Amino acid sequence: MEAGIDILLITPEDEMIPYSLKLDLPCTHSMAEYEALIQGLYSLLSFQVNRVYAFGDSQLIINQ
């Protein structure tokens, strides 16, 4: 099953930066959740970030 992920970055000035990515590999829902979190964190590398809030529908993945 192919999956896609959507990420919304919100700057301290409340600017919203949407980011979408199609995953070109078969994956489960949990795998897509992990990939969304990883990609979201990678997208923050170019910013000077001192706080991150992560939201998702899998508490197991978010809390790890």
JOLINHU-V482180 format. One record per backbone hydrogen bond with DSSP energy under -1.0 kcal/mol. CO is the residue of the C=O (numbers start at 1). NH is the residue of the N-H. If there is no record, write none. Layout:
CO|NH ; CO|NH
This chain:
1|27 ; 3|23 ; 5|21 ; 7|19 ; 9|17 ; 11|14 ; 15|11 ; 17|9 ; 19|7 ; 21|5 ; 28|32 ; 29|33 ; 30|34 ; 31|35 ; 32|36 ; 33|37 ; 34|38 ; 35|39 ; 36|40 ; 37|41 ; 38|42 ; 39|43 ; 42|45 ; 44|47 ; 47|49 ; 58|62 ; 59|63
